[in-house]
Each structure stands twice: as C-alpha cells, then as structure tokens.
C-alpha cells in the first residue's frame, strides 16, 4: 500500500513537472523562466545580493558592491558606486551642469548594462552629468522624497527628474495593502521601509512597522537554508514557474481588491480609479517643496499593461493626471509633466524584456531622446 502510494505521488509529480514545462514553453504563466540547469550558463543569480534595506527610504544598494542577474533573456552585471547608487563615482560638487534622477527599478535599469540606460546615453551624447538615484526594491513617492531629502539633495544639481511609475507608485507605501498581501515580510522578518499614515485632511506622517529593523541584506542571506532552497528550485524545476505565478496572482488580486472593485484592468493605474486623496500626491508635493530652487520635471512611465490598453482603447487622459497637474498651479517650480506613453507607439511588448516586464534597451533609447529634446 505504501509502495503504491509512493509510486502515485512520484507519477503525479512527474506529470506536474511535465505540464509545467509545456505551459512554460507556451508562455502561459506570469513567470516563464527556463531552469538554470538547462542553460549554457548554469549559474543562477537573482540580482538581489547587492541590495540592502537599511536607509530611511528602504531598499538601496550596498556601497561599492557587485552582483549579477541572470534570466532567460539577459545576463547582466550590476555595480554600485561610492554612495550605493548604480552609477559612476559621485562627487558633491561639479563644474558641469548636473541633473538628478529619482525612480524605482524601471529607472535603475533592471536587465540592462549601465551603458544601455537612458541617462548614460544622454551623458555620452551631450557631455552632461546625470546622477541616477533610481533603485529597485519597491520605491514610490514617499521613498523618492526621503532619498532626495536625506541623500540626493546634498549633491550639486540644477535639474530634478522624477520618474513616476503609476502601476505601483500609488500603492508602494500603503501599509494596509502591503500588510494584506504579505509584501511587508521577507523570511518572516518585517521589511525596513517607510509607510504613509493618514493624520487628517490629506495630511500624512511617516511610519515604520514595529519590530522592523535595518536589514544588511534585502533578500535572504545567501548562506541561509531559505535562500539555498529558492536557488535549488529555480535551478532545477519547471514547477517553480507555477508556484511563483500562483503566488504573484494571489498577491496582485489581494492588492487591487483593496483599491478598486471595478477596475478596468487589474494591473493598470492608467485607466483605473484612484482616490484623489492618495498619499502619493502629498509626498510628491513635499518633494517639490524640498527642491524649490531646482527645475523639476515629472516623467510618467507606462507599464506593458498600460500600453496594451492604450493600443486597444486609444490614448486617453489618465484619471489621476488632473490631480498631478494641480501641482503645477502651486508655484513649486514643476516645469513639465511628460507622459512617455505618447512616445511608445510601436507594439507594446517591443519595449520590454521578453522574460521580464522592465524596460529594454529600445525603451531607454526613446526615453533618452525625449529627455534630450524636451529639456536639454
């Protein structure tokens, strides 16, 4: 009886792995990655070992750190500088006119060599200096404000470029959503990141979760059992794509159920309703107040879901754009709001990595052209 049960379990696991392989090859999952064992480069790295979460704004990079990131469609190296930014050496002062970039992983350049990133293209073209403070790890407007106030503002500059990614920037610091979907925990530990707490009448304060403390490693420590299990699963099993896709689906469903029950598209804030007292506008205004002597530009980054909906329904004015535009009426030196969706006119998938929904080299070339033509 035990032997028969064992045979059935093995048979079931084999079938599950086979269909996981089949569905992956048909690109039916959210994650459709080939296990590292079947690749020429069999060394898997998630690209998180160079990150930490120990600053006021949350996720950042270890100083002068190196890491590699390998997926089906890219194999790139990451390197941070003297202050932890993914960029060349930063000096406090410069004889050149300088600009500062704030943003999340889309701005950091996930899956790209640094030479392919838009700011590096502009620097080569115009011989100007752009300091990129973009970082992965779930940064939003509150984090942009803190990283500018506590770090970036100390470096001499004339322009400030804020890259806003509506797909998640409007919820990145909502503790109710993060606690509900479990994103505020890694390996049973509370993440060290700031959240917004509403006080009254569209006023917010910064809070950190109880028992959260600065983390020297963003993800699991590479020497822990949890980290080694994750690496083993990704290295050997197609089933990993099923588990990751189900987990992502459950988390996304929980997040957007808290936001809007009648969303047109569960992964797009380009079309979805958004409460106009959202904390993102409050922290963006605080950021503008902290940079009154600078020329500030906000760039709107569309997700692949946004572009697919635009292709289907036509370009339209995002619901939240009117609220964002009000910041221009408050004499905060906000020079322009540029919606990059207007410049991404080709097939939506052509602007993203084939195995990851971050911008590829083509998208970065377009962004560099837009920034150059409109500002420099």
PyMOL commands that set and color helices and strands:
alter all, ss='L'
color gray80, all
select helices_A, chain A and resi 2-25+36-38+105-108+114-116+118-126+141-150+152-154+166-169+175-181+225-236+239-259+279-289+304-313+321-330+340-342+348-351+361-375
alter helices_A, ss='H'
color red, helices_A
select strands_A, chain A and resi 51-55+58-61+66-71+74-79+98-102+129-132+159-164+185-186+189-190+195-200+203-207+295-300+334-339
alter strands_A, ss='S'
color yellow, strands_A
deselect
rebuild
show_as cartoon
